[in-house]
Amino acid sequence: MKYFELDKTETEIVATIEKGNFRRIKNFANEKSAFHSYAENALKKTRSINVRLSEGDLLKLKAMAMEEGIPYQTFFTSIVHKYLRQKAAG
């Protein structure tokens, strides 16, 4: 797993938590649920992109999508998603 450098604010938050000076808010369960919902909605959003493929690769992609019975854009998205999940899993 790759680690990222924390900025000043993030470093202060980590130090506060490690010292035990962190207190939960009174309505923690509600806030946690709300932020969980925000994160899910953010991850569900899709954006359009342009990808340049060779004619041969595009034809193969379309043929494979047809075999699966789904649109080639959906098939392409599925391939990218699976690849990224495998890479993240390590």
C-alpha positions as CSV (number, residue, x, y, z in Angstrom):
1,M,0.0,0.0,0.0
2,K,1.3,3.5,-0.8
3,Y,1.3,6.1,1.9
4,F,0.9,9.8,1.3
5,E,2.5,12.7,3.1
6,L,0.1,14.4,5.5
7,D,-0.3,18.2,5.4
8,K,-0.1,20.3,8.6
9,T,-3.7,20.0,9.5
10,E,-3.8,16.2,9.0
11,T,-0.6,15.8,11.1
12,E,-2.2,17.8,13.9
13,I,-5.3,15.6,13.8
14,V,-3.3,12.4,14.0
15,A,-1.2,13.8,16.9
16,T,-4.4,14.8,18.8
17,I,-5.9,11.3,18.3
18,E,-2.7,9.6,19.3
19,K,-2.5,11.7,22.5
20,G,-6.1,10.6,23.4
21,N,-7.3,14.2,23.2
22,F,-10.0,13.3,20.7
23,R,-13.6,13.3,21.8
24,R,-16.6,12.0,19.9
25,I,-19.4,14.4,19.2
26,K,-22.8,13.7,20.9
27,N,-24.6,12.6,17.7
28,F,-21.7,10.6,16.3
29,A,-23.9,7.8,14.9
30,N,-26.0,10.3,12.9
31,E,-23.0,12.2,11.6
32,K,-21.2,8.9,10.7
33,S,-24.2,7.8,8.8
34,A,-24.5,11.1,6.9
35,F,-20.8,11.1,5.9
36,H,-21.0,7.5,4.9
37,S,-23.9,8.5,2.6
38,Y,-21.9,11.4,1.2
39,A,-19.0,9.1,0.4
40,E,-21.2,6.5,-1.3
41,N,-22.8,9.2,-3.4
42,A,-19.4,10.6,-4.4
43,L,-18.2,7.2,-5.4
44,K,-21.3,6.5,-7.5
45,K,-20.9,9.6,-9.7
46,T,-19.6,8.9,-13.2
47,R,-17.7,11.2,-15.5
48,S,-17.4,11.0,-19.2
49,I,-13.9,10.6,-20.7
50,N,-12.5,10.2,-24.2
51,V,-10.2,7.3,-24.8
52,R,-8.3,6.7,-28.0
53,L,-8.0,3.1,-29.1
54,S,-6.8,1.5,-32.3
55,E,-9.5,0.4,-34.7
56,G,-8.6,-3.2,-34.1
57,D,-8.8,-2.9,-30.3
58,L,-12.2,-1.2,-30.5
59,L,-13.5,-3.9,-32.8
60,K,-12.3,-6.6,-30.4
61,L,-13.8,-4.7,-27.5
62,K,-17.2,-4.4,-29.3
63,A,-17.1,-8.1,-30.2
64,M,-16.4,-9.2,-26.6
65,A,-19.1,-6.9,-25.3
66,M,-21.5,-8.4,-27.8
67,E,-20.6,-11.9,-26.5
68,E,-21.4,-10.7,-23.0
69,G,-24.7,-9.1,-24.2
70,I,-23.9,-5.6,-22.9
71,P,-23.0,-2.3,-24.6
72,Y,-19.3,-1.9,-25.3
73,Q,-19.1,1.3,-23.1
74,T,-20.4,-0.7,-20.1
75,F,-18.0,-3.6,-20.9
76,F,-15.1,-1.2,-21.1
77,T,-16.1,0.4,-17.7
78,S,-16.3,-3.1,-16.2
79,I,-12.8,-4.0,-17.5
80,V,-11.3,-0.8,-16.0
81,H,-13.1,-1.3,-12.7
82,K,-11.9,-4.9,-12.3
83,Y,-8.4,-4.0,-13.2
84,L,-8.3,-1.2,-10.6
85,R,-9.8,-3.4,-7.9
86,Q,-7.2,-6.0,-8.6
87,K,-4.4,-3.5,-8.5
88,A,-5.7,-2.0,-5.2
89,A,-5.9,-5.4,-3.6
90,G,-2.2,-5.9,-4.4
